[in-house]
Amino acid sequence: MWIELGVFALVFVFAMHQFHDLKKEKAKREAARQNAEQTSKDQHD
């Protein structure tokens, strides 16, 4: 029983780590997109 619980805990921690990385990447992409929009807006003015 303890082995299964340990495996479940490891999988859970790994999943949380993956979600954290996913959120970080999404934020980075969003910031890059906003930066690109701002740059294109500046060039048109």
C-alpha positions as CSV (number, residue, x, y, z in Angstrom):
1,M,0.0,0.0,0.0
2,W,2.8,2.5,0.9
3,I,4.5,1.8,-2.4
4,E,1.4,2.7,-4.4
5,L,1.0,5.8,-2.2
6,G,4.6,6.8,-2.9
7,V,4.2,6.3,-6.6
8,F,1.0,8.4,-6.6
9,A,2.8,11.2,-4.7
10,L,5.7,11.2,-7.2
11,V,3.3,11.3,-10.2
12,F,1.3,14.2,-8.5
13,V,4.5,16.2,-7.8
14,F,5.6,15.7,-11.4
15,A,2.3,16.8,-12.7
16,M,2.4,20.0,-10.6
17,H,5.9,20.7,-11.9
18,Q,4.6,20.3,-15.5
19,F,1.7,22.6,-14.9
20,H,4.0,25.2,-13.4
21,D,6.3,25.1,-16.4
22,L,3.3,25.3,-18.7
23,K,2.0,28.5,-17.0
24,K,5.5,30.0,-17.1
25,E,5.8,29.3,-20.8
26,K,2.3,30.7,-21.5
27,A,3.2,33.9,-19.7
28,K,6.4,34.2,-21.6
29,R,4.6,33.7,-24.9
30,E,2.0,36.2,-24.0
31,A,4.6,38.8,-23.0
32,A,6.4,38.3,-26.3
33,R,3.2,38.7,-28.2
34,Q,2.4,41.9,-26.5
35,N,5.9,43.2,-27.0
36,A,5.6,42.4,-30.8
37,E,2.2,44.2,-31.0
38,Q,3.7,47.2,-29.2
39,T,6.7,47.2,-31.6
40,S,4.5,47.1,-34.7
41,K,2.3,49.8,-33.2
42,D,5.3,52.0,-32.6
43,Q,6.5,51.5,-36.2
44,H,3.1,52.6,-37.7
45,D,3.1,55.9,-35.7
